[in-house]
Amino acid sequence: MTSFDSSPTLTAWRALLAVAVVFVMLTTTGWTAVHRQHTAAPREIALAAWARARVGGHPLPDAGAPAHRLARFFATLTARQQSLLADTYPLVVGNMNGAPVTLRYRANRHALTRAEAVEQHRAHDTGLSRDGRHHALLRLERFRSLLAEDRQILAFDPSGRGLAAEVLGDLDRAERVSVVVPGIDTNLLTLERTGLKKNAAPVGMARSLYGAERAARPGTRTAVIAWADYTAPAGLGVDAVLGGLAANGAVRLNSLLAALPGPSTVSLFCHSYGSVLCGLAARGLPDRVSDIAVAGSPGMRADSAAGLGTGARVWATRDGDDWIKDVPNMEIAGLGHGADPVDPRFGARLVSASGAVGHSGYFEPGTESLSNFAAIGVGAYDSVSCASADRSCRRGFSGGRHA
């Protein structure tokens, strides 16, 4: 855990460095983050078709309606009608908060199958460049992986760099649900990795956490969601130092949380830029969210844990080798993400990351960061290992959500 250096000289130099870096990025990117050409994406086409469709002689509800209204709509349908909608409009139903979870899994299998066929064609299209065909092969490989028989895909959109979410465990019956919110460079091609980097990707993070939670409390019904269902910054460019993508993602995250089935208690595990998103989502979180844990955070767009405006407990960790510690913790005219969550003055509960290495090592088996996340996820707070800077991180656990 790196201590917070508050000397005025260092703070001033960090501020100057931050402004200089941002200026260079803006002048060299030509504002490509905000000037993009728009073409109709597969899901936009599907939404247009949904808006014109009818079931039982009645128009379909607005796909963007609140989850509770969509849930009531699906409850009025027969099983055959539900299946027909999932099979006909998979890119709509598969991403619809309020639709039954198992129906979304079914829809997304159809959507993935269709996307697989598209990339299969593109991979052999001689009209594309070699790079274009190679990119199609990479997407084809990803779609085939997601189509594996036992995978539960809660969200899928092949448009652009792509969005997805996967569920591990039984979401309908879970007592505790954990949501992993990843950071920059999250897209369909980086959704999962193999080899030494597998636990640095969203699916690997979620699988690692799911295994650790089941080991921590075998009798607790748990589910973990690898949530890559927002547009993340592509690399350390303009979008990474601004909060726009995080703000949009926060809306999407809260929509998901509001639609989760059952009375489960929810914990958020937010890595890197994902913690910016979670910070912006905090004020609108449903009451069922009991904990927010951030790792390798550049800031949460708040001056303190209390300033997040949530009743959820806030936890933070960072290992000593994480390069994020050198990022200036400041916010000037919307640039930067504010105070450091591992600064004791921020007010988060600081937990150990012993054993973690680098910015992406927090979900590696055998690390104290992973065991702490698992303990938080299943509510075993007395098993949490505090960081040396905060020996009282387990304070006040008497069973209540606001302890």
Secondary structure, DSSP 8 states (H G I E B T S, - for coil): -------HHHHHHHHHHHHHHHHHHHHHHTTTTT-------HHHHHHHHHHH-EETTEE---TTS-HHHHHHHHHTS-HHHHHHHHHHSHHHHTT-TTS-HHHHHHHHHHHHHHHHHHHHHHHT-TTS-HHHHHHHHHHHHHHHHHTSTT-EEEEEE-STT-EEEEEEE-TTT-SEEEEEE--TT-SGGGS---GGGGGGSHHHHHHHHHHHHHHH-TTS-EEEEEEE-S---SSSSHHHHSSHHHHHHHHHHHHHHHH--TT-EEEEEEETHHHHHHHHHGGG--TTEEEEEEES-S--SSSSSGGG--SSEEEEE--TT-GGGGS----BTTBS--S-TTSGGG--EEB--TT--STT-TT-TT-HHHHHHHHHHHT-GGG--B-TT-TTTTTT-SS-TT-
